[in-house]
Amino acid sequence: MTESKLTKFSALFLTLLTLLGTVFSVPVTAATGDKAVITFTYCYDSNGNTIKFHQTAVHDGYTVGYDGMEIFVAYADGKEAYCIQPGHSIYSGDILTEGGSSTWDNLSSAQQKAINLALLCGKPGSENSLSGTGDEKWAATQLVVWELVSGCRESKEVH
């Protein structure tokens, strides 16, 4: 193998190794039992308009959002957060405990891996390679997470 081909092969191998290691690790950094204060801000598009639902969305009998309702960016202790319980109300100032809900544990392994991949390819992991405002990137990532949780977007176990 020439030095150029060896360099390219090594770079490709290290890239794949990094991606595999990232995809199959859980991006949660809080220790079980840690508490976080939840806050929200309006979500704005590139024209400065608040981002809103364009139709009413219902999941398992819960209204996730209705036509014209503003979408809010969620924060846990000031860091962007993503919701995995569409339609369940939470309010600014609420305190959540990491590991205090069985929702994550009740998702299939395929759903958990797909959500991790959505976070890797969405705003948290790929913000600089995506177009749009930070809020638009957050909203798109959040909607993909909800689709995975609700089964609207299929997630399959990869072997």
MARBA-3410 file (N, C-alpha, C, O; in Angstrom, 1 decimal):
159
0.8,-1.2,0.0,0.0,0.0,0.0,0.9,1.2,0.0,1.9,1.3,0.7 ~ 0.6,2.2,-0.8,1.3,3.4,-0.8,1.0,4.3,0.4,0.0,4.0,1.1 ~ 1.9,5.2,0.7,1.7,6.0,1.9,0.5,6.8,1.8,-0.2,7.0,2.8 ~ 0.1,7.3,0.6,-1.1,8.1,0.4,-2.4,7.2,0.7,-3.3,7.7,1.4 ~ -2.4,6.0,0.2,-3.5,5.1,0.4,-3.6,4.7,1.9,-4.7,4.6,2.5
-2.5,4.5,2.5,-2.4,4.1,3.9,-3.0,5.3,4.8,-3.7,5.0,5.8 ~ -2.6,6.5,4.5,-3.1,7.7,5.2,-4.6,7.8,5.0,-5.3,8.0,6.0 ~ -5.1,7.6,3.8,-6.5,7.7,3.6,-7.3,6.6,4.3,-8.3,6.9,4.9 ~ -6.8,5.4,4.3,-7.4,4.3,4.9,-7.4,4.5,6.5,-8.4,4.3,7.1 ~ -6.3,5.0,7.0,-6.2,5.3,8.4,-7.2,6.3,8.8,-7.9,6.2,9.9
-7.3,7.4,8.0,-8.3,8.5,8.3,-9.7,8.0,8.3,-10.5,8.3,9.2 ~ -10.0,7.2,7.3,-11.4,6.6,7.2,-11.7,5.7,8.3,-12.7,5.7,8.9 ~ -10.7,4.8,8.7,-10.9,3.9,9.8,-11.1,4.6,11.1,-12.0,4.3,11.9 ~ -10.3,5.7,11.4,-10.5,6.4,12.6,-11.8,7.2,12.6,-12.4,7.3,13.7 ~ -12.2,7.7,11.5,-13.5,8.4,11.4,-14.7,7.4,11.7,-15.6,7.8,12.5
-14.6,6.2,11.1,-15.7,5.3,11.4,-15.7,4.8,12.8,-16.7,4.6,13.4 ~ -14.5,4.6,13.4,-14.4,4.2,14.8,-15.0,5.3,15.7,-15.7,5.0,16.7 ~ -14.7,6.6,15.4,-15.2,7.7,16.2,-16.7,7.7,16.1,-17.4,7.9,17.1 ~ -17.3,7.6,14.9,-18.7,7.6,14.7,-19.4,6.5,15.4,-20.4,6.7,16.1 ~ -18.9,5.3,15.3,-19.5,4.2,16.0,-19.5,4.3,17.5,-20.4,4.0,18.2
-18.4,4.8,18.0,-18.3,5.1,19.4,-19.2,6.1,19.9,-19.8,6.0,21.0 ~ -19.5,7.1,19.1,-20.4,8.2,19.4,-21.8,7.8,19.3,-22.6,8.1,20.2 ~ -22.2,7.0,18.3,-23.6,6.6,18.0,-24.0,5.7,19.1,-25.2,5.8,19.5 ~ -23.2,4.8,19.6,-23.7,3.8,20.6,-23.4,4.2,22.0,-23.5,3.4,22.9 ~ -23.0,5.5,22.2,-22.9,5.9,23.6,-24.1,6.9,23.9,-24.6,7.6,23.0
-24.5,6.9,25.1,-25.7,7.7,25.5,-25.2,9.1,25.8,-24.2,9.2,26.6 ~ -25.8,10.1,25.2,-25.2,11.5,25.4,-25.7,12.1,26.7,-25.7,13.4,26.8 ~ -26.1,11.4,27.7,-26.6,11.9,29.0,-25.4,12.0,29.9,-24.7,11.0,30.1 ~ -25.2,13.2,30.5,-24.0,13.4,31.3,-24.4,13.5,32.8,-23.5,13.6,33.6 ~ -25.7,13.7,33.1,-26.1,13.8,34.5,-26.0,12.5,35.2,-26.2,11.5,34.7
-25.7,12.6,36.5,-25.7,11.4,37.3,-27.1,11.2,37.8,-27.9,12.1,38.0 ~ -27.5,9.9,38.0,-28.8,9.6,38.4,-29.1,10.3,39.7,-28.3,10.3,40.7 ~ -30.2,11.0,39.8,-30.6,11.8,41.0,-30.3,13.2,40.9,-30.8,14.0,41.7 ~ -29.5,13.7,39.9,-29.2,15.1,39.7,-30.5,15.8,39.4,-31.4,15.3,38.7 ~ -30.7,17.0,39.9,-31.9,17.8,39.7,-31.5,19.0,38.8,-30.4,19.5,38.8
-32.5,19.4,38.0,-32.3,20.5,37.1,-33.6,21.3,37.0,-34.7,20.8,37.0 ~ -33.4,22.6,37.0,-34.5,23.6,36.9,-34.8,23.8,35.4,-33.9,24.1,34.7 ~ -36.1,23.7,35.1,-36.5,23.8,33.7,-36.9,25.2,33.4,-37.7,25.8,34.1 ~ -36.5,25.8,32.3,-36.9,27.1,31.8,-37.1,27.0,30.3,-36.7,26.0,29.6 ~ -37.8,28.0,29.7,-38.1,28.0,28.3,-37.9,29.4,27.7,-38.0,30.4,28.5
-37.6,29.5,26.4,-37.6,30.7,25.7,-38.3,30.5,24.4,-38.4,29.4,23.9 ~ -38.8,31.6,23.8,-39.5,31.5,22.5,-38.4,31.0,21.5,-37.2,31.2,21.7 ~ -38.9,30.4,20.5,-38.1,29.8,19.4,-38.4,30.7,18.2,-39.5,30.9,17.7 ~ -37.3,31.3,17.6,-37.4,32.2,16.5,-36.8,31.7,15.2,-35.8,30.9,15.2 ~ -37.4,32.1,14.1,-36.9,31.7,12.8,-35.9,32.8,12.3,-35.6,33.7,13.0
-35.4,32.6,11.1,-34.3,33.6,10.6,-34.9,34.9,10.3,-34.1,35.9,10.2 ~ -36.2,35.1,10.3,-36.8,36.4,10.1,-37.2,37.1,11.4,-37.8,38.2,11.4 ~ -36.9,36.4,12.5,-37.3,37.0,13.8,-38.7,36.7,14.3,-39.1,37.2,15.3 ~ -39.4,35.8,13.5,-40.7,35.4,13.9,-40.7,34.2,14.9,-39.8,33.4,14.7 ~ -41.6,34.1,15.8,-41.7,33.0,16.6,-42.1,31.8,15.8,-43.0,31.9,14.9
-41.5,30.6,16.0,-41.8,29.4,15.3,-43.1,28.8,16.0,-43.2,28.7,17.2 ~ -44.0,28.4,15.1,-45.3,27.9,15.6,-45.7,26.6,15.0,-45.2,26.3,13.9 ~ -46.5,25.8,15.6,-47.1,24.6,15.0,-48.0,25.1,13.9,-48.7,26.1,14.0 ~ -48.0,24.3,12.8,-48.9,24.6,11.7,-50.1,23.8,11.7,-51.0,24.0,10.8 ~ -50.2,22.8,12.6,-51.4,22.0,12.7,-51.4,21.4,14.1,-50.4,21.4,14.8
-52.6,21.0,14.5,-52.7,20.4,15.9,-52.1,19.0,15.8,-52.3,18.3,14.9 ~ -51.2,18.7,16.8,-50.6,17.4,16.9,-51.0,16.7,18.2,-50.8,17.3,19.3 ~ -51.5,15.5,18.1,-51.9,14.7,19.2,-51.2,13.4,19.3,-51.0,12.8,18.2 ~ -50.7,13.0,20.5,-50.0,11.8,20.7,-50.5,11.1,21.9,-50.5,11.7,23.0 ~ -51.0,9.9,21.8,-51.5,9.1,22.9,-52.5,9.8,23.7,-52.6,9.7,24.9
-53.4,10.6,23.0,-54.4,11.3,23.7,-54.0,12.7,24.3,-54.8,13.4,24.8 ~ -52.7,13.0,24.2,-52.2,14.3,24.6,-52.0,15.2,23.4,-51.5,14.8,22.4 ~ -52.4,16.5,23.6,-52.1,17.4,22.6,-50.7,18.0,22.7,-50.4,18.6,23.7 ~ -49.9,17.7,21.7,-48.5,18.1,21.7,-48.4,19.6,21.4,-47.7,20.3,22.1 ~ -49.2,20.0,20.5,-49.3,21.4,20.1,-50.5,21.7,19.2,-50.9,20.7,18.5
-51.0,22.8,19.2,-52.1,23.1,18.4,-51.8,24.2,17.3,-50.8,24.9,17.5 ~ -52.5,24.3,16.3,-52.3,25.2,15.2,-52.1,26.6,15.7,-53.0,27.1,16.4 ~ -51.0,27.2,15.5,-50.7,28.6,15.9,-50.0,28.7,17.2,-49.5,29.8,17.6 ~ -49.8,27.6,17.9,-49.1,27.6,19.2,-47.6,27.8,19.0,-47.0,27.1,18.2 ~ -47.0,28.6,19.8,-45.6,28.9,19.7,-44.8,27.6,20.2,-45.2,26.9,21.1
-43.6,27.4,19.6,-42.7,26.4,20.1,-41.7,27.0,20.9,-41.1,28.1,20.6 ~ -41.4,26.4,22.1,-40.4,26.9,23.0,-39.2,26.1,23.1,-39.3,24.8,23.1 ~ -38.0,26.7,23.2,-36.8,25.9,23.5,-36.7,25.6,24.9,-37.0,26.5,25.8 ~ -36.5,24.4,25.3,-36.4,23.9,26.7,-35.0,24.0,27.2,-34.0,23.7,26.4 ~ -34.8,24.3,28.4,-33.5,24.4,29.1,-33.5,23.6,30.4,-34.5,23.8,31.1
-32.5,22.9,30.7,-32.3,22.3,32.0,-31.1,22.9,32.7,-30.0,22.7,32.2 ~ -31.3,23.7,33.7,-30.2,24.4,34.3,-29.4,25.2,33.3,-28.2,25.3,33.4 ~ -30.1,25.9,32.4,-29.5,26.8,31.4,-28.9,26.1,30.2,-28.5,26.8,29.3 ~ -29.0,24.8,30.1,-28.4,24.0,29.0,-29.6,23.5,28.2,-30.6,23.0,28.7 ~ -29.5,23.6,26.8,-30.6,23.1,26.0,-31.0,21.7,26.3,-30.1,20.9,26.5
-32.2,21.4,26.3,-32.7,20.1,26.6,-33.8,19.7,25.6,-34.3,20.5,24.9 ~ -34.0,18.4,25.5,-35.0,17.8,24.6,-36.0,17.0,25.4,-35.7,16.3,26.3 ~ -37.3,17.1,25.0,-38.4,16.4,25.6,-38.6,15.1,25.0,-38.6,14.9,23.8 ~ -38.8,14.0,25.8,-39.1,12.7,25.3,-40.5,12.3,25.7,-40.9,11.1,25.6 ~ -41.3,13.2,26.2,-42.7,12.9,26.6,-43.6,13.9,25.9,-44.2,14.8,26.5
-43.9,13.7,24.6,-44.7,14.7,23.9,-46.1,14.8,24.5,-46.8,13.8,24.7 ~ -46.6,16.0,24.7,-47.9,16.3,25.2,-48.0,16.4,26.7,-49.1,16.8,27.2 ~ -47.0,16.0,27.4,-47.0,16.1,28.9,-46.5,17.5,29.3,-45.4,17.9,28.9 ~ -47.3,18.2,30.0,-47.0,19.6,30.4,-45.9,19.6,31.4,-45.8,18.8,32.3 ~ -45.0,20.6,31.2,-44.0,21.0,32.1,-43.9,22.5,32.1,-44.1,23.1,31.0
-43.5,23.1,33.2,-43.6,24.5,33.3,-42.2,25.1,33.7,-41.4,24.4,34.4 ~ -42.0,26.3,33.3,-40.8,27.0,33.7,-40.7,27.1,35.2,-41.7,27.4,35.9 ~ -39.6,26.7,35.8,-39.4,26.6,37.2,-39.6,25.2,37.8,-39.2,25.0,38.9 ~ -40.2,24.3,37.0,-40.3,22.9,37.5,-38.9,22.4,37.7,-37.9,22.7,37.0 ~ -38.8,21.5,38.6,-37.5,20.8,38.9,-37.7,19.3,38.6,-38.5,18.7,39.1
-36.8,18.9,37.7,-36.9,17.4,37.3,-35.6,16.7,37.8,-34.6,17.3,38.0 ~ -35.8,15.5,38.1,-34.7,14.6,38.6,-34.3,13.7,37.6,-35.1,12.9,37.0 ~ -33.0,13.6,37.3,-32.5,12.7,36.3,-32.8,11.3,36.7,-32.5,11.0,37.9 ~ -33.3,10.5,35.8,-33.7,9.1,36.2,-35.0,9.0,37.0,-35.3,8.0,37.4 ~ -35.7,10.2,37.1,-36.9,10.2,37.9,-38.1,9.8,37.1,-39.2,9.7,37.6
-38.0,9.5,35.8,-39.1,9.1,34.9,-38.6,7.8,34.2,-37.5,7.6,33.9 ~ -39.6,6.9,34.1,-39.3,5.6,33.4,-39.4,5.7,31.9,-39.2,4.7,31.2 ~ -39.7,6.9,31.4,-39.9,7.1,29.9,-38.8,6.6,29.1,-39.0,5.8,28.2 ~ -37.6,7.0,29.4,-36.4,6.6,28.6,-36.2,5.1,28.7,-36.0,4.4,27.7 ~ -36.3,4.5,29.9,-36.2,3.1,30.1,-37.2,2.3,29.3,-37.0,1.1,28.9
-38.4,2.9,29.2,-39.5,2.2,28.5,-39.4,2.2,27.0,-40.1,1.5,26.3 ~ -38.5,3.0,26.4,-38.2,3.1,25.0,-37.4,1.8,24.6,-36.7,1.3,25.4 ~ -37.7,1.4,23.4,-36.9,0.2,22.9,-35.4,0.6,22.7,-35.1,1.8,22.6 ~ -34.6,-0.4,22.7,-33.1,-0.1,22.4,-33.0,0.6,21.1,-32.2,1.5,21.0 ~ -33.8,0.2,20.1,-33.7,0.8,18.8,-34.1,2.3,18.9,-33.5,3.2,18.2
-35.2,2.6,19.6,-35.6,4.0,19.8,-34.5,4.8,20.5,-34.2,5.9,20.1 ~ -33.9,4.3,21.6,-32.9,5.0,22.3,-31.7,5.3,21.4,-31.1,6.4,21.4 ~ -31.3,4.3,20.6,-30.1,4.5,19.7,-30.5,5.5,18.6,-29.7,6.3,18.2 ~ -31.7,5.5,18.1,-32.2,6.4,17.1,-32.2,7.8,17.6,-31.8,8.8,16.9 ~ -32.7,8.0,18.9,-32.7,9.3,19.5,-31.2,9.8,19.7,-30.9,11.0,19.4
-30.3,9.0,20.1,-28.9,9.3,20.2,-28.4,9.8,18.9,-27.6,10.8,18.8 ~ -28.7,9.1,17.8,-28.3,9.4,16.5,-28.9,10.8,16.0,-28.2,11.6,15.4 ~ -30.2,11.0,16.4,-30.8,12.3,16.0,-30.1,13.4,16.7,-29.9,14.5,16.2 ~ -29.7,13.2,18.0,-29.0,14.2,18.7,-27.6,14.4,18.1,-27.1,15.6,18.1 ~ -26.9,13.4,17.7,-25.6,13.5,17.1,-25.7,14.2,15.7,-24.8,15.1,15.4
-26.7,13.9,14.9,-26.8,14.5,13.6,-27.6,15.9,13.7,-27.6,16.6,12.7 ~ -28.3,16.1,14.8,-29.1,17.3,14.9,-28.2,18.4,15.6,-27.0,18.4,15.5 ~ -28.9,19.4,16.2,-28.2,20.5,16.8,-27.1,20.2,17.8,-26.0,20.8,17.6 ~ -27.4,19.3,18.7,-26.3,19.1,19.7,-25.0,18.6,19.2,-23.9,19.0,19.6 ~ -25.0,17.7,18.1,-23.8,17.1,17.6,-23.3,17.7,16.3,-22.1,17.5,16.0
-24.2,18.4,15.6,-23.7,18.8,14.2,-24.2,20.3,13.9,-24.4,20.6,12.8 ~ -24.3,21.1,14.9,-24.8,22.5,14.8,-24.1,23.2,13.7,-24.8,23.9,12.9 ~ -22.8,23.2,13.6,-22.0,24.0,12.7,-22.2,23.5,11.2,-22.0,24.3,10.3 ~ -22.7,22.3,11.0,-22.9,21.9,9.6,-24.4,22.0,9.2,-24.7,21.6,8.1 ~ -25.2,22.5,10.0,-26.6,22.7,9.7,-27.0,24.1,9.4,-26.3,25.0,9.9
-27.9,24.3,8.5,-28.3,25.7,8.2,-29.5,26.1,9.1,-30.1,25.3,9.7 ~ -29.7,27.4,9.2,-30.8,27.9,10.0,-30.3,28.5,11.3,-29.2,28.5,11.6 ~ -31.3,29.1,12.0,-30.9,29.7,13.3,-30.8,28.6,14.3,-31.2,27.4,14.0 ~ -30.2,28.9,15.4,-30.0,27.9,16.5,-31.4,27.4,16.9,-31.5,26.2,17.2 ~ -32.4,28.3,17.0,-33.7,27.9,17.4,-34.3,26.9,16.3,-35.0,26.0,16.7
-34.1,27.2,15.0,-34.7,26.3,14.0,-34.0,25.0,14.1,-34.7,24.0,13.9 ~ -32.7,24.9,14.4,-32.0,23.6,14.5,-32.5,22.9,15.7,-32.7,21.7,15.6 ~ -32.8,23.6,16.8,-33.3,23.0,18.0,-34.7,22.4,17.7,-35.0,21.2,18.1 ~ -35.6,23.2,17.1,-36.9,22.7,16.8,-36.9,21.5,15.9,-37.7,20.6,16.2 ~ -36.1,21.5,14.9,-36.1,20.4,14.0,-35.6,19.1,14.7,-36.2,18.0,14.5
-34.6,19.3,15.6,-34.1,18.1,16.3,-35.2,17.6,17.3,-35.4,16.4,17.4 ~ -35.8,18.6,18.0,-36.9,18.2,18.9,-38.0,17.4,18.2,-38.5,16.4,18.7 ~ -38.4,17.9,17.0,-39.5,17.2,16.3,-39.1,15.8,15.9,-39.9,14.9,15.9 ~ -37.8,15.6,15.5,-37.4,14.3,15.1,-37.4,13.3,16.4,-37.8,12.2,16.3 ~ -37.0,13.9,17.5,-37.0,13.1,18.7,-38.4,12.7,19.0,-38.7,11.5,19.4
-39.4,13.6,18.9,-40.8,13.3,19.2,-41.3,12.2,18.2,-42.1,11.3,18.6 ~ -40.9,12.3,16.9,-41.3,11.3,15.9,-40.8,10.0,16.3,-41.5,9.0,16.1 ~ -39.6,9.9,16.8,-39.0,8.6,17.2,-39.7,8.0,18.4,-40.0,6.8,18.5 ~ -40.0,8.9,19.4,-40.7,8.4,20.6,-42.1,7.9,20.3,-42.5,6.9,20.8 ~ -42.8,8.7,19.4,-44.2,8.4,19.2,-44.4,7.2,18.1,-45.5,6.8,17.9
-43.3,6.9,17.5,-43.4,5.8,16.4,-43.7,6.4,15.1,-43.9,5.6,14.1 ~ -43.8,7.7,14.9,-44.1,8.3,13.6,-42.9,8.1,12.7,-43.1,8.1,11.5 ~ -41.7,8.0,13.2,-40.5,7.8,12.5,-40.0,6.4,12.9,-39.8,6.2,14.1 ~ -39.7,5.5,12.0,-39.4,4.2,12.4,-37.9,4.1,12.8,-37.0,4.8,12.3 ~ -37.7,3.3,13.8,-36.3,3.1,14.3,-36.1,1.6,14.4,-36.9,0.8,15.0
-35.1,1.1,13.7,-34.8,-0.3,13.7,-33.5,-0.6,14.3,-32.6,0.2,14.3 ~ -33.4,-1.8,14.9,-32.2,-2.2,15.6,-31.2,-2.6,14.5,-31.6,-3.3,13.5 ~ -30.0,-2.1,14.5,-29.0,-2.4,13.5,-28.0,-3.3,14.2,-27.5,-3.1,15.3 ~ -27.7,-4.4,13.5,-26.7,-5.4,14.0,-25.5,-5.4,13.2,-24.6,-6.2,13.5
END
